Amino acid sequence: MNIARKIVLSALMLLVCLSVSAQSKRRRAERLETGSFLLMSAGAGISDLGYSFSGGQKTPLFAAKIAVEYAYFFTPKIGVGTGLSFSHFGSAAFLNRPLSFDGMVDYQGETFNHIIRFDHFRERQNMLLLEIPIAFHYKHKPYDKGYYLQAALKFGFPVSATYTVHDATVDNSVYYPLWNLEMHNLPDRFETVQLTQTDRIPDLFPLAAAAYFEAGGLWQMSRKVDLRVGGFVDFCMNNLFRLRNADRLPLGFAGIGNNADYMPDYDGILRTAQTGRMHPWAVGLKIGVSMYCGSTEREKMRKVRNFLKQYGEYIPRDTVLLHDTVLLRDTILLRQSDTLVVNNTRFDTVRVETIIRDTLALHDTIYLEQHLSRLDSLLSQSVIWFRFDDYTPILEPADIIDKIADMLRNHPQVGVYVNGHACDIGTEAYNLALALRRANAVADLLRQKGVRDEQMKVATFGASEPFKYNGPHQRAKDRRVEVIPFLK
C-alpha cells in the first residue's frame, strides 16, 4: 500500500513538473525579444554643472530626465536605438567670506584695498538640454525577468540656462593700509548692495556631447511590456563655456583696474574669474517601460485566420501559410509545431509577415484583374463617340466617365490608355491632330473627376486602327476614344 502511494505521488509530481516545464517553455516561446521597441522612461537624481569654483563653495542640485526612444533588437540581446530626451542639470554656488583687491590707487595717488564682503550669497544655476542619443542596447532576460545595459553618445542643445540670486548682501568698503583706515557707504561709492536677480547664463557653447550609461533590471509585465528600473550616469565631455579667460572679470567688478565699477551689472558667477571649465554631470535612478511594437504570434494567427476566411478562395492549395497553419485542398488545419510535412515535403518555420504580404499581393492581383475584366467589358459596349470633325464627347451612357473615374480613384495601381481615333476623311496630319484633341478632351473629364495624371497615358492613332471590338473600319465608329485599362 505504501509502495502504491509512493508511485502515485511520484507520478503526480512528475506530471506537475512536466506541466510547469511545458508552460515555461511555451511562455519562453511566446516572449517577444527581437524587433522594434518603444522605450519611455523618467528619472531623477543629483546633478552639477561641473565647473571649478574658487573663493567659495559649490553643491549639486536636483536632476531630472524624461526620454522617449526607439530601439531595434537584431537578436534577443543586442540592439541599437535613438530618440529624444530632456535633461535638467543644476548647481548652487555659496559665498560667505570677504574678497580683497589690493594695491589700487585713488584719484589723489593714495594706495588702497577694495574689500567686498558677501553675506549669505547664494546663486543657483539651472540648465535644460534637449538631447538626441545614439545608443547601444544589451539585455538578458532568460525567463520573465533579467537585466539590461545601455551605453550612448548623446548630442544636446541648451533649451534654457538661467541663474538666480536671492537677497544676497554685498558690502563694499575701502581700506587704506598707510593710515589703517577702513571706510564704507561713501557717497555713490563703496555701498552695501542687495542683489535679487534672475537672468540668462551668457556665453554657452550651443552643442553638448555627452557620454551616457544606464543599467538595471527587467520585469515582464505582459507579453508586450517590460518594466525597466535602473540607475544612470550622464557626463558632458566638451566644455560648455565659450568665454575666454581674458574676458572674465573679478567678482564684484564690471571693469578693469582703476576704471572698475562695482557690480552695477551682475552677469552671474559663471561670467567671473572665480569659475573654470564647465562639464555638467548627473547620476540618479530611472523607471520606465519597454513596449514591443510588432504583433504577437497569437495576433498574427488571428490575422491569418480572418484573412483565410475572407480570401481563402484565392490562395493556391497545398500551400504552407504559417508554421502552425496549413491549407490542404479545401480544409484549413491549425497546428502547434515548428515544422510541417505537406505532400512528403518538409517545411521550416515561415514568418507570417512575409506570407501575409505575399498572399495579399496575390489577392490584390486577382482582385484587380477581375475589376479590369469588368471595366473592359463595360468599355466594349460603351465607347466614347464623337461627331464628324468634332472633339466634344458623346457620353453613352451618361455615367461612363463617372464609372471609369471611380474605378481609378479606388485603385491607384490601375491606369488607362486614352487613345484617340478619327475616320479617314481628311489628311493624315489633320486626323492625327483631331484624334489627339478628342483624347485630351476625355482625359480632361477624368481629371475633373479626380483621376491623377500618372494614371493616364494619352495617345493618338488618327485613322490607322479600326474599332477593336468590331473588326473592319466603319467611319462612324472610327470617330471615337478608347479607354483601355492596364496594371501599372
SULJOBEL-V19457 format. One record per run of one state. SS is the DSSP state (2 for helix, 1 for strand, 0 for the rest). FROM is the first residue (numbers start at 1). TO is the last residue. If there is no record, write none. Layout:
BEGIN
ss=SS from=FROM to=TO
ss=SS from=FROM to=TO
END
This chain:
BEGIN
ss=0 from=1 to=1
ss=2 from=2 to=30
ss=0 from=31 to=34
ss=1 from=35 to=48
ss=0 from=49 to=50
ss=1 from=51 to=53
ss=0 from=54 to=56
ss=1 from=57 to=73
ss=0 from=74 to=77
ss=1 from=78 to=95
ss=0 from=96 to=97
ss=1 from=98 to=105
ss=0 from=106 to=110
ss=1 from=111 to=119
ss=0 from=120 to=120
ss=1 from=121 to=140
ss=0 from=141 to=144
ss=1 from=145 to=176
ss=0 from=177 to=180
ss=1 from=181 to=184
ss=0 from=185 to=185
ss=1 from=186 to=186
ss=0 from=187 to=188
ss=1 from=189 to=189
ss=0 from=190 to=191
ss=1 from=192 to=200
ss=0 from=201 to=203
ss=1 from=204 to=204
ss=0 from=205 to=207
ss=1 from=208 to=220
ss=0 from=221 to=224
ss=1 from=225 to=236
ss=0 from=237 to=240
ss=1 from=241 to=241
ss=0 from=242 to=244
ss=2 from=245 to=247
ss=0 from=248 to=248
ss=1 from=249 to=249
ss=0 from=250 to=252
ss=1 from=253 to=253
ss=0 from=254 to=256
ss=2 from=257 to=259
ss=0 from=260 to=261
ss=1 from=262 to=262
ss=0 from=263 to=268
ss=2 from=269 to=271
ss=1 from=272 to=272
ss=0 from=273 to=274
ss=1 from=275 to=278
ss=0 from=279 to=280
ss=1 from=281 to=292
ss=0 from=293 to=296
ss=2 from=297 to=314
ss=0 from=315 to=318
ss=1 from=319 to=322
ss=0 from=323 to=324
ss=1 from=325 to=328
ss=0 from=329 to=330
ss=1 from=331 to=334
ss=0 from=335 to=339
ss=1 from=340 to=342
ss=0 from=343 to=344
ss=1 from=345 to=347
ss=0 from=348 to=351
ss=2 from=352 to=381
ss=0 from=382 to=383
ss=1 from=384 to=385
ss=0 from=386 to=393
ss=1 from=394 to=394
ss=0 from=395 to=399
ss=2 from=400 to=410
ss=0 from=411 to=413
ss=1 from=414 to=420
ss=0 from=421 to=427
ss=2 from=428 to=448
ss=0 from=449 to=452
ss=2 from=453 to=455
ss=1 from=456 to=460
ss=0 from=461 to=474
ss=2 from=475 to=478
ss=0 from=479 to=479
ss=1 from=480 to=487
ss=0 from=488 to=488
END
